[in-house]
Amino acid sequence: MTIEHQIIGSLLRAVAEEMGAVLVRSAFSANIKERRDCSTALFDERGRMIAQAEHIPVHLGAMPAAVAAVMQHAPALGEVWALNDPYAGGTHLPDITLISRTEAGFAVTRAHHADVGGREPGSMPADSRTLEEEGVVIPPTRLDEDVITNLVAQMRNPEERRGDLRAQLAAHRLAEQRVAELCARRGHDTVVAAMDELFAYSERRMRAGIAALPDGRFEAHDVLEAIDGDLEVHATVTVVDDSVEIDFTGTSAQHEGNLNCPLSVARSACFYVVRVLVDPDLPASGGAFAPVTVTAPEGCLVNARPPAAVAAGNVETSSRIVDVVMRAFGEAIDVPAQGQGTMNNVTLGNDGFTYYETIGGGQGACPNADGPSGVHIAMSNTLSTPVEALELQYPLRVELYALRLGSGGAGRHRGGDGVVRGLRVLEDCRLSIISERRSHAPQGERGGEAGTPGRNLLNGQLIPAKVTRDLKAGDVVTIETPGGGGHGR
């Protein structure tokens, strides 16, 4: 790679980062401006990811499917298209993706909106069975003011939704301007050539890293804790020369609940695992994904058919895919112990407010270090909502926020501890919790002990891992998140 290509690559990554800064600083909801549950990226004219900000892994790896869906409509320069349909390039409905043309490709933003309609505030019901129950489904749609007005009218807190969409639009206008400036300064053909080289460079580095792995066929399985019983996720990883194939044959069929996910989410989780194990410092672009092939039987849990519900698939099934694929690689190389394996999704709301948050926990210990405590694991990379911001914006009070000391698994290197977060509601509202690792603990590695499973409590009484119910003012919801597994005896 030439020096000029490296400079242009840095400039493109800077544009993606600046897009993220504009989105976060312009957003209305705490979910985006405080938790930063959003992602930004630049794609080339062929729809290949070239540069991304270091945001949410489950968003970024699934973005190419969204761009491909919009490209079928031949978007023109200056147009912005929106979608959230999981079966047309989306992940789950609260993640609204905007895509616009630039002079050298496409700009993309994806943000988790605090509500997109549906039968429950926050659009994350624990017991949904169809996509329509979870909110407004947006196929690839050209966005204008009339479309925005129609969409937000179907959502709770429409002015907040409008504000967050406008924040995404501001990021797109910034990207269009910056890419145009770059093309004017360096030349359009030079920028396009640099994009080609950046993609190829990432692919070369990834193939070199894979070639250093032992060839072979490695398998692992784990379970998801569905309301009506455990569901199996099974992965077979085949490493041959400089490529990896990951196949999910043997995974449970899609079910009537919402732990299903589209194949784009499964791919995203697999890409994440391969990248962190093979070359974590690799400049992030679609080239890094090229040597990785992901397959799954149509109609299974990780390649669901519409109109299957998917609210939990994006957050919880993606986390379990990471655990399973990581464990399969563990038959060939040293890998970390399992982290908390859940995002601990908590949604509270009524007609006046919607609050959504994922809560950190313990990371699994590494072969040479303890796991960190109280962090978001794997497919989540959000921040915690600061107590001051939460209490200012919502009728909630934080009663407790602390480490769950001793919840990490013992070992030569200890797993990280989980978190305890207690929230008192100050108004009558609805509660939805979607969590995992309540029955099955995060496992240790190489003889390390398991972490402590999580617990959910309402007024001190144990409640299920997945639950939706009414709350009265004064009720206290407490989430005790899992600890990570230990590594080594």
FIMIVEX-539727 format. One record per residue (C-alpha): x, z, y; residue in three letters. Coordinates in pm, 1 decimal, m for minus. Each point is the difference from the previous one (the first is absolute). Example, Ala and Ser with C-alpha at 12.3 -4.5 7.8 and 13.67 -1.06 7.14 Angstrom:
x z y resn
1230.0 780.0 m450.0 ala
137.0 m66.0 344.0 ser
% end
This chain:
x z y resn
0.0 0.0 0.0 met
140.6 m97.3 339.4 thr
33.9 236.0 294.3 ile
m271.0 m193.7 183.7 glu
m239.8 44.1 m291.1 his
72.2 372.9 m6.1 gln
m68.8 25.2 372.8 ile
m329.4 m188.9 m31.2 ile
m94.1 217.7 m297.2 gly
59.1 312.2 208.6 ser
m206.5 m147.0 283.0 leu
m288.8 m77.4 m236.3 leu
9.1 351.9 m144.1 arg
3.0 133.9 356.3 ala
m315.7 m199.5 74.7 val
m171.8 150.2 m305.9 ala
104.6 349.6 108.6 glu
m119.6 m62.1 356.4 glu
m333.8 m121.3 m135.9 met
m33.0 331.0 m179.8 gly
87.2 195.5 313.2 ala
m264.2 m185.6 202.3 val
m262.7 57.4 m268.7 leu
71.8 372.2 m31.3 val
17.3 63.2 374.9 arg
m316.4 m198.6 73.5 ser
m219.7 134.0 m280.7 ala
m296.2 228.8 60.5 phe
m29.5 179.9 m336.1 ser
232.4 276.2 m112.3 ala
23.2 m179.2 m332.2 asn
207.8 m275.4 161.6 ile
151.3 156.9 312.3 lys
100.8 328.6 m168.7 glu
22.6 m68.1 m375.0 arg
123.6 m358.6 53.1 arg
m205.4 m131.7 m288.4 asp
77.7 m359.7 89.9 cys
251.7 m275.4 m69.2 ser
136.1 m310.7 172.3 thr
192.7 m305.7 m117.0 ala
102.1 m357.7 81.4 leu
m45.7 m293.8 m237.3 phe
140.6 m352.0 11.2 asp
m200.0 m323.8 15.8 glu
m20.8 m9.9 m380.1 arg
m163.6 341.6 m15.0 gly
308.2 186.0 m124.7 arg
75.0 348.9 132.7 met
321.1 m9.8 203.0 ile
18.0 328.4 192.1 ala
m193.1 323.7 m9.9 gln
m0.3 334.3 170.1 ala
68.8 291.9 m233.3 glu
m359.4 117.2 m19.9 his
m237.0 37.6 m299.4 ile
129.5 m143.5 m330.8 pro
m345.1 m62.3 m149.2 val
m96.5 m199.1 312.1 his
311.9 m211.7 20.1 leu
34.1 m115.1 m357.9 gly
m361.9 m118.3 m4.4 ala
14.0 m185.2 334.4 met
107.2 m340.9 m140.1 pro
m333.3 m32.6 m181.4 ala
m183.8 51.1 330.4 ala
209.7 m262.3 177.9 val
m59.4 m246.5 m284.7 ala
m376.1 57.2 27.3 ala
m1.2 m70.5 375.5 val
230.4 m302.9 m29.8 met
m271.3 m172.7 m201.8 gln
m200.1 m13.7 325.6 his
282.3 m170.1 197.9 ala
10.5 251.2 288.6 pro
106.0 m145.6 335.4 ala
250.0 141.6 246.9 leu
m170.2 269.9 205.5 gly
m264.3 79.2 m262.8 glu
m20.2 341.7 m163.5 val
m161.4 39.1 m341.2 trp
m123.1 321.6 m159.4 ala
m66.0 106.0 m359.0 leu
m34.6 309.5 m213.5 asn
m152.6 m147.4 m318.1 asp
216.5 134.0 m287.8 pro
m80.0 m312.8 m198.7 tyr
118.1 m229.7 279.8 ala
335.4 152.3 86.6 gly
m99.3 351.8 106.6 gly
67.5 339.2 m158.6 thr
m299.7 227.9 62.0 his
m261.4 m36.3 271.0 leu
134.6 243.9 263.4 pro
320.9 m207.5 16.3 asp
m89.9 m278.3 244.2 ile
259.1 m277.5 17.8 thr
42.4 m229.0 301.5 leu
199.6 m324.0 m27.7 ile
95.4 m236.1 283.5 ser
212.7 m313.0 36.5 arg
328.9 12.5 187.0 thr
230.8 m284.9 92.9 glu
197.0 61.7 m318.4 ala
m252.2 133.0 m248.9 gly
m239.0 295.1 m2.6 phe
m24.4 354.1 133.7 ala
m182.8 258.1 m212.2 val
m131.1 350.8 65.5 thr
m181.6 222.7 m247.3 arg
m152.9 330.6 109.1 ala
m208.6 260.4 m180.4 his
m311.0 48.4 214.2 his
m161.7 343.1 m11.0 ala
m337.2 m154.8 m87.0 asp
m125.5 m345.6 m96.1 val
m359.6 87.8 m82.5 gly
m137.8 61.0 m345.7 gly
m201.8 291.4 m128.2 arg
254.6 275.2 76.7 glu
176.8 87.9 328.1 pro
358.8 m119.9 m22.5 gly
m86.1 m273.3 m252.9 ser
185.1 177.6 m284.2 met
m276.9 129.1 m230.0 pro
130.6 172.4 m311.2 ala
m272.3 m143.3 m223.7 asp
m61.5 m356.2 123.9 ser
m80.6 m262.8 m263.0 arg
m15.0 m323.1 201.3 thr
194.1 m140.5 292.3 leu
m305.6 m6.5 226.9 glu
m35.0 379.7 m28.3 glu
345.4 36.0 156.8 glu
m60.2 m187.0 324.8 gly
m12.7 m334.7 174.7 val
166.3 m278.7 m200.7 val
183.7 m247.8 224.9 ile
101.0 m331.3 m160.6 pro
257.3 m205.2 194.9 pro
m174.6 m25.5 338.4 thr
110.2 m139.3 335.9 arg
m5.0 291.4 242.0 leu
m154.7 m12.6 347.3 asp
m191.2 246.4 217.3 glu
m335.4 m82.8 m157.8 asp
139.5 53.1 m349.9 val
160.8 329.7 104.0 ile
m328.7 119.4 153.7 thr
m189.2 m90.6 m317.6 asn
255.3 171.2 m225.5 leu
29.9 328.2 190.5 val
m379.2 24.2 24.4 ala
0.6 48.3 m378.4 gln
255.6 282.2 18.7 met
m9.1 360.8 117.2 arg
156.5 79.7 338.9 asn
m11.1 m367.5 101.3 pro
195.3 42.1 322.9 glu
288.1 164.9 m185.1 glu
m6.8 m285.1 m251.2 arg
2.1 m251.9 285.1 arg
294.5 179.9 158.6 gly
202.7 m10.0 m321.9 asp
m74.3 m369.6 m51.2 leu
111.0 m69.8 356.5 arg
320.9 191.4 m69.5 ala
62.6 m233.9 m293.2 gln
m74.8 m299.3 224.3 leu
251.1 129.1 255.6 ala
266.2 5.3 m271.2 ala
m81.4 m362.3 m82.9 his
27.1 m114.8 361.3 arg
337.2 174.3 18.9 leu
118.0 m175.5 m317.9 ala
m112.6 m341.4 123.4 glu
187.5 55.1 325.9 gln
319.2 128.5 m161.6 arg
17.2 m277.4 m262.3 val
m61.1 m262.5 271.4 ala
283.1 152.1 206.3 glu
228.7 m2.9 m303.6 leu
m78.5 m365.9 m74.5 cys
59.3 m93.2 365.4 ala
335.3 179.1 4.7 arg
134.4 m100.5 m342.2 arg
m200.6 m311.7 m79.6 gly
m297.5 m31.8 m233.1 his
194.4 m174.5 m276.8 asp
274.7 261.6 11.0 thr
m250.9 284.1 m30.4 val
m173.8 m170.5 m293.3 val
334.7 m60.0 m171.3 ala
91.8 365.4 50.2 ala
m330.8 106.2 m156.3 met
78.4 m215.5 m305.6 asp
343.4 159.3 m30.2 glu
m131.7 354.6 43.0 leu
m248.0 m58.8 m282.1 phe
269.5 m153.0 m221.8 ala
250.4 277.6 80.9 tyr
m243.3 272.7 m108.4 ser
m72.0 m189.4 m319.8 glu
372.8 m40.5 m77.5 arg
66.7 369.4 52.6 arg
m295.1 103.8 m211.1 met
98.0 m233.8 m283.8 arg
355.6 134.8 10.1 ala
m132.0 355.2 m23.8 gly
m233.3 m82.9 m288.9 ile
283.1 m178.3 m184.2 ala
189.0 332.0 m0.5 ala
m284.1 170.4 m191.6 leu
m1.4 9.5 m381.4 pro
m208.5 m278.9 m148.8 asp
m285.6 117.0 m215.7 gly
m366.7 84.3 m39.1 arg
m111.6 342.7 117.2 phe
m345.1 160.5 m13.2 glu
m180.5 298.4 147.7 ala
m352.7 124.8 53.1 his
m184.0 268.6 194.0 asp
m358.5 84.8 91.7 val
m229.3 12.3 300.3 leu
m249.8 285.1 24.5 glu
m331.6 m182.1 40.7 ala
m321.6 197.0 50.7 ile
m121.7 m95.4 m347.2 asp
330.8 33.7 m188.2 gly
360.8 m114.7 m1.2 asp
94.3 m365.7 41.9 leu
329.6 m139.1 m129.6 glu
254.4 m199.6 196.1 val
251.2 m172.9 m229.8 his
297.0 m204.7 119.0 ala
258.0 m208.0 m184.9 thr
311.3 m83.5 200.8 val
217.0 m286.3 m125.1 thr
339.9 m56.0 160.1 val
166.6 m333.0 m79.9 val
310.5 m110.8 190.4 asp
m97.2 13.3 368.8 asp
m377.6 30.7 m26.8 ser
m258.5 266.9 m80.8 val
m341.8 m44.0 m159.2 glu
m251.9 284.9 17.3 ile
m310.1 m30.9 m217.0 asp
m296.5 239.0 m4.9 phe
m152.0 m106.9 m330.8 thr
m135.2 314.1 m163.6 gly
m135.3 142.9 326.0 thr
m361.4 119.6 m7.4 ser
m273.1 m241.4 99.7 ala
m141.4 28.5 348.9 gln
m246.9 286.2 15.5 his
m320.3 83.6 182.0 glu
175.1 223.8 252.6 gly
240.3 m93.0 281.3 asn
346.4 34.2 m156.9 leu
8.7 m377.6 m47.6 asn
238.7 m210.0 207.6 cys
69.1 m369.6 53.4 pro
317.5 m148.8 m144.1 leu
153.8 m18.3 349.9 ser
11.8 382.3 9.7 val
159.4 14.2 m346.0 ala
261.2 m252.3 113.2 arg
69.1 205.6 309.8 ser
70.5 311.7 m206.4 ala
227.1 m192.6 m238.6 cys
196.3 m159.5 284.3 phe
55.0 344.3 148.2 tyr
140.5 141.1 m325.2 val
236.2 m290.4 m62.4 val
129.0 9.7 355.7 arg
71.9 374.8 7.5 val
170.0 m6.4 m340.2 leu
199.9 m320.1 41.5 val
94.2 m29.0 367.3 asp
m170.0 249.6 235.0 pro
200.7 m118.4 301.3 asp
m103.6 m360.9 m49.3 leu
m139.9 m162.0 318.0 pro
m370.3 m9.2 m72.7 ala
m141.7 m348.7 m39.9 ser
m204.2 m192.2 m252.0 gly
319.2 m129.0 m157.2 gly
51.9 340.1 m157.1 ala
m326.5 m46.0 m188.5 phe
77.4 m348.8 m132.1 ala
185.6 115.8 m317.1 pro
m287.6 233.8 m97.2 val
m302.1 m129.6 m193.0 thr
m304.8 224.9 m41.2 val
m281.8 m78.7 m243.5 thr
m309.3 188.3 m113.3 ala
m304.1 m99.2 m206.4 pro
m287.1 m106.2 223.2 glu
m266.4 267.4 9.0 gly
235.4 290.2 m65.2 cys
46.9 301.7 225.8 leu
285.8 m159.6 197.6 val
m146.7 m352.3 18.1 asn
m366.9 71.2 56.4 ala
m277.8 m254.0 47.7 arg
m241.3 22.4 293.3 pro
m216.8 180.4 91.4 pro
182.7 296.4 m155.4 ala
55.0 294.9 235.9 ala
362.6 45.7 109.8 val
13.2 285.4 254.7 ala
226.3 211.7 m220.9 ala
190.2 m286.4 m159.6 gly
208.3 m71.2 307.6 asn
106.2 362.2 44.1 val
m8.2 162.1 m343.6 glu
37.5 m278.0 m257.3 thr
289.3 m146.6 197.7 ser
168.4 341.6 m18.4 ser
m42.1 13.0 m377.1 arg
133.7 m353.4 m39.0 ile
316.5 116.9 175.2 val
28.8 293.9 m243.1 asp
m48.4 m219.8 m305.7 val
232.8 m282.3 100.9 val
264.3 250.8 111.6 met
m23.5 175.7 m336.7 arg
35.7 m331.7 m185.0 ala
319.5 m74.6 190.8 phe
109.8 352.7 m92.8 gly
54.5 m119.4 m356.5 glu
289.8 m210.3 131.4 ala
135.9 179.0 308.6 ile
m16.6 337.6 171.3 asp
m313.7 31.2 211.9 val
m146.5 285.6 205.7 pro
m252.9 238.7 m152.1 ala
m362.6 m59.4 86.5 gln
m113.2 95.8 347.1 gly
m344.6 138.5 77.0 gln
m156.8 m332.8 m103.6 gly
m295.7 23.2 236.5 thr
m79.3 m40.9 368.1 met
m252.3 289.9 3.1 asn
m257.4 m195.4 202.2 asn
m226.9 226.3 206.2 val
m288.0 m139.9 206.9 thr
m230.5 208.1 220.5 leu
m266.9 m140.5 226.7 gly
m352.8 m42.0 127.8 asn
m163.5 m234.9 248.8 asp
219.1 139.6 278.4 gly
349.4 m0.3 m153.5 phe
202.3 m122.6 m295.5 thr
327.0 163.4 m102.7 tyr
218.9 m140.8 m275.9 tyr
338.9 120.2 m111.8 glu
241.0 m25.0 m288.3 thr
201.9 313.3 m69.3 ile
361.5 13.2 m111.1 gly
137.3 183.6 m302.1 gly
313.2 40.3 m207.6 gly
234.5 m287.4 m76.4 gln
159.8 m13.7 m342.0 gly
360.4 107.5 m31.7 ala
268.6 m269.0 m18.0 cys
288.4 m14.0 m250.1 pro
227.2 147.6 267.5 asn
m224.1 190.4 241.7 ala
m305.4 222.4 33.3 asp
m324.4 m166.6 100.6 gly
m116.1 51.0 359.4 pro
m309.2 211.5 64.5 ser
m315.3 m82.1 194.1 gly
51.4 m374.5 31.8 val
m214.9 m306.7 m58.9 his
102.5 m160.1 m327.5 ile
57.4 m361.3 m106.0 ala
m283.2 m226.8 116.0 met
m86.5 220.4 298.5 ser
234.4 30.9 294.3 asn
m227.2 158.6 257.6 thr
56.1 305.0 215.7 leu
m213.2 313.7 0.2 ser
m258.6 31.8 274.4 thr
142.9 264.4 236.8 pro
m212.7 313.5 11.1 val
m38.3 m25.9 377.4 glu
m121.7 m361.7 m13.7 ala
m234.0 71.5 m290.5 leu
m166.1 298.3 166.0 glu
m25.2 m179.3 335.2 leu
m170.4 m310.9 m137.8 gln
m219.6 138.7 m280.7 tyr
m234.7 297.5 m54.4 pro
251.6 144.7 m245.5 leu
237.4 294.1 m0.5 arg
317.3 20.3 m205.5 val
m6.6 337.8 m174.0 glu
318.4 m48.2 m200.2 leu
280.0 m252.0 m27.0 tyr
298.4 103.5 m209.0 ala
225.1 m93.4 m288.4 leu
m134.0 86.5 m343.3 arg
311.3 187.9 m96.0 leu
110.6 m19.5 m362.2 gly
m220.8 m297.8 m88.4 ser
297.5 m231.6 m60.5 gly
118.4 m31.9 m358.7 gly
317.0 179.6 m106.6 ala
309.1 m184.9 m120.7 gly
361.9 m64.0 75.0 arg
m150.9 m144.6 314.7 his
m333.5 145.1 105.6 arg
m308.3 m197.6 96.7 gly
m132.8 30.3 352.6 gly
m281.2 241.7 80.7 asp
m350.6 m106.4 87.7 gly
m205.3 97.2 305.4 val
m297.7 227.9 66.1 val
m235.7 m124.7 272.7 arg
m314.4 192.8 90.1 gly
m262.2 m151.0 232.6 leu
m305.0 180.4 140.8 arg
m283.1 m230.5 106.0 val
m174.9 96.7 324.0 leu
m301.5 m229.8 m49.7 glu
m215.9 m93.5 m295.6 asp
156.9 m309.3 m156.9 cys
77.7 m185.2 m321.3 arg
313.8 50.0 m207.3 leu
162.7 m254.0 m229.8 ser
318.5 74.2 m194.8 ile
181.9 m256.0 m212.6 ile
299.7 158.4 m167.6 ser
203.6 m17.1 m318.3 glu
242.8 215.0 m199.1 arg
m251.2 283.5 m26.8 arg
m13.7 m6.0 m381.9 ser
327.1 m176.6 m84.5 his
314.2 133.7 166.6 ala
276.5 m219.4 147.2 pro
258.3 m22.1 m277.0 gln
366.8 88.2 15.8 gly
279.4 m230.1 m110.4 glu
292.2 50.0 m240.5 arg
m121.8 347.7 m100.5 gly
m120.7 113.7 340.5 gly
m324.9 194.1 12.2 glu
m330.1 m131.1 132.5 ala
m123.6 77.1 348.1 gly
m310.1 212.9 53.5 thr
m326.6 m198.2 7.6 pro
m203.0 m0.5 319.5 gly
m325.0 186.1 72.8 arg
m295.6 m55.1 232.2 asn
m205.7 294.4 119.6 leu
m314.4 48.3 207.7 leu
m36.7 351.9 140.8 asn
248.4 115.4 m262.9 gly
m187.9 m154.6 m294.2 gln
156.1 m277.2 m207.5 leu
m156.2 m345.5 46.6 ile
72.4 m326.2 m186.8 pro
283.1 m243.9 66.6 ala
m254.5 m253.7 120.8 lys
m300.8 134.1 181.8 val
m249.8 m84.7 274.4 thr
m233.8 267.8 139.0 arg
m162.4 152.1 307.4 asp
178.3 268.9 199.7 leu
m140.9 258.6 239.6 lys
170.7 109.3 319.4 ala
250.4 271.4 m90.4 gly
84.9 m133.7 m346.6 asp
372.5 m11.6 m84.4 val
152.5 m282.3 m204.9 val
344.0 78.3 m146.2 thr
223.2 m259.4 m163.2 ile
298.1 117.1 m206.3 glu
208.1 m307.5 m72.4 thr
215.6 m49.9 m311.9 pro
370.9 71.6 m20.7 gly
250.8 m256.7 m123.1 gly
161.7 4.9 m342.2 gly
350.1 136.3 m59.4 gly
296.7 m205.0 m121.6 his
239.0 111.1 m273.5 gly
3.5 314.2 m210.7 arg
% end
